[in-house]
Amino acid sequence: MIRTILYRDFKLAPESPTLERLAELRAEPGVMLWVDLTEPTQEESRRVLGDTFCVHPLTIEDCLLDSPLPRIELYDDYVYLVLHAVDYSRTKKFTTIEVDFILGRTFLITLHRKPIRPIDVARERALRSPSTLVRGPDRLAHNVLDLLVDYYRPALAELRTEVEEIEEAVLKHVREKLDARIIELREDLAALRQIIRPQRELASELAQGRTQFFRPKLLPYLRDLNDELLRIEEMATSWSEQAILIFRVYLNRSSHEANEGIRVLTALTAVTLPLLVIGGWFGMNFRNIPLIHSQAAYWGTMGITIGLTVGLFILLRKRRWF
């Protein structure tokens, strides 16, 4: 799907040009275009990028292939950026969608293989404000970048909730297997940091004015974008360290519970020791065991057995083994 927004003399124009009309508009003075390619076919991508905007063949090939990392490439007529939108849920976990930006002096092209809510929101805002002056496509690009970062917040909220739930379960001694959840949480946090760090580095390059396609007046906004990405990265690092601490507490609790069980079993063995020794001794099948036929010896042996058992039980209770 190809969607186009047209600006004439920095103001939104009511026209929604077709693909065939784009080539004519490119030659008109005072015209600015934002072309969004959502789930485009390779033919559509080549027509828009190559035939209409004369984008370098290497850039076209890069747009058609997935790039695992953000990137920035400078050309004479435009700058090519690759960033990643993030989606997160407790069932699907982290997934990223590549977003390609081609930013020129009078045009912005965004290309992505799945619908992305931040770009839809940016388009809706642009169409709702027809009287707003837009001095350059760099402003449109910044709006999209800012929304891409804003949409990390649902993922952060989900992760924060997960951290708090696991921590509460560990501290309240909830009898639940938490080791898998903790390990999965750490994997999610590591994935978030791997996504954020290279994008923050790219934002830092843009904020330093590496490319002339962002006007100097927008550099403070790009620095703010970089600061927000840095904050997200620091939060992920902090939660990862917290997850390590939670895991250690969980392991210590599990070890303590195991030791408690072993101690109880040892105490039970000790309590039954008099019965086992005396019963084993008198249970041997020898004919001439002394006192084997004495009733008094029977009751005396039983009394000694019970006395030793009760005495050991009281001793172990005082030592808090029970």
Stockholm file with secondary structure:
# STOCKHOLM 1.0

chainA/1-322         MIRTILYRDFKLAPESPTLERLAELRAEPGVMLWVDLTEPTQEESRRVLGDTFCVHPLTIEDCLLDSPLPRIELYDDYVYLVLHAVDYSRTKKFTTIEVDFILGRTFLITLHRKPIRPIDVARERALRSPSTLVRGPDRLAHNVLDLLVDYYRPALAELRTEVEEIEEAVLKHVREKLDARIIELREDLAALRQIIRPQRELASELAQGRTQFFRPKLLPYLRDLNDELLRIEEMATSWSEQAILIFRVYLNRSSHEANEGIRVLTALTAVTLPLLVIGGWFGMNFRNIPLIHSQAAYWGTMGITIGLTVGLFILLRKRRWF
#=GR chainA/1-322 SS CEEEEEEETTEECSCCCCHHHHHHHHTSTTEEEEEEEESCCHHHHHIIIIIITCCCHHHHHHHHSCCSSCEEEECSSEEEEEEEEEECCTTTCCEEEEEEEEEESSEEEEEESSCCHHHHHHHHHHHHCTTSCCCCHHHHHHHHHHHHHHTTHHHHHHHHHHHHHHHHHHHTTCCSCCHHHHHHHHHHHHHHHHHHHHHHHHHHHHHTTCSTTSCGGGHHHHHHHHHHHHHHHHHHHHHHHHHHHHHHHHHHHHHHHHHHHHHHHHHHHHHTHHHHHHHHHHTSCCTTCTTTTCHHHHHHHHHHHHHHHHHHHHHHHHTTCC
#=GC SS_cons         CEEEEEEETTEECSCCCCHHHHHHHHTSTTEEEEEEEESCCHHHHHIIIIIITCCCHHHHHHHHSCCSSCEEEECSSEEEEEEEEEECCTTTCCEEEEEEEEEESSEEEEEESSCCHHHHHHHHHHHHCTTSCCCCHHHHHHHHHHHHHHTTHHHHHHHHHHHHHHHHHHHTTCCSCCHHHHHHHHHHHHHHHHHHHHHHHHHHHHHTTCSTTSCGGGHHHHHHHHHHHHHHHHHHHHHHHHHHHHHHHHHHHHHHHHHHHHHHHHHHHHHTHHHHHHHHHHTSCCTTCTTTTCHHHHHHHHHHHHHHHHHHHHHHHHTTCC
//
